[in-house]
Amino acid sequence: MKKKLFELRKSYDKLSIDFEKLPSHPMDLFKIWFDEVSSHEGVDEVNAFTLSTINSIGDLRSRVVLLKKIVNESFIFFTNYESEKAQSIFHNPKVCMSFYWPNLERQIIINGKAIKSSKKISDEYFKSRPRGSQLGAHVSPQSKEIPSKNFLIQRLKKIEKKYKGVEIPRPTNWGGIKITPDSYEFWQGRPNRLHDRVKFFKVQSNWEYVKLAP
Ligand SMILES: Cc1cc2nc3c(=O)[nH]c(=O)nc-3n(C[C@H](O)[C@H](O)[C@H](O)COP(=O)(O)O)c2cc1C
């Protein structure tokens, strides 16, 4: 490595959280932050988040996926239902989503429970995807061991031939996962490492919040 890790240093000073003006629902604050981050330059794939899951033997795994839809109070991403992440979720629905947006020095961590989204949502989204991505969903046995790259290329050729000139159906093992939050934590970088943090949690059907030390 060329850079000395201990010399990598950044001061956070762009914005702050106004605790007097917090919306009562954390989803509203999520949407405000998302809009601000995406209309500001410097973040690629603003909808990318780190998803952590727990598998059947209690091992954790995190990976990046893309937020593709918000329905009422839930977040939806799409994946292969036989993948490691989906199988973990079907065994243990507890998940953690984490967004980091360096352009505005913001992080949001959401804990919640995940389930399959409706077939309607999966079908609608699958139809909206480019044909290449639709084919890819049929081709890839996500998270399974494969013998070679050529294995995928050969499968792609077969699937292309099968669906030539016709609409590609959604594979039954591919679709949406819907995450309903139990808590949200918003983090805004501040000078001297005295960052602003606010955590929303549900008390019966109402959202309440506390400020947290950085
Ligand atoms: C920027 C980015 C976006 C991604 N989006 C998705 C996604 O929306 N759905 C998905 O299944 N995998 C997505 N992936 C791939 C996952 O990170 C992961 O490699 C794959 O889903 C297999 O994960 P698993 O074996 O833990 O289930 C994305 C990766 C990156 C880097």
The ligand as an ORCA input file, in Angstrom:
! r2SCAN-3c Opt
* xyz 0 1
  C     -22.880     -1.641     -6.323
  C     -23.402     -3.043     -6.177
  C     -24.755     -3.284     -6.323
  C     -25.274     -4.568     -6.176
  N     -26.619     -4.762     -6.243
  C     -27.134     -5.991     -6.041
  C     -28.553     -6.179     -5.967
  O     -29.350     -5.234     -6.050
  N     -28.998     -7.451     -5.787
  C     -28.150     -8.512     -5.654
  O     -28.632     -9.631     -5.498
  N     -26.811     -8.356     -5.668
  C     -26.285     -7.120     -5.846
  N     -24.916     -6.941     -5.839
  C     -24.035     -8.114     -5.638
  C     -23.986     -8.442     -4.129
  O     -23.129     -7.545     -3.466
  C     -23.533     -9.889     -3.871
  O     -22.271    -10.116     -4.459
  C     -24.510    -10.919     -4.443
  O     -25.847    -10.517     -4.239
  C     -24.309    -12.272     -3.778
  O     -24.425    -12.089     -2.376
  P     -24.718    -13.310     -1.363
  O     -23.915    -14.462     -1.884
  O     -24.253    -12.826     -0.045
  O     -26.193    -13.559     -1.408
  C     -24.391     -5.655     -5.934
  C     -23.016     -5.399     -5.777
  C     -22.538     -4.116     -5.878
  C     -21.067     -3.876     -5.635
*
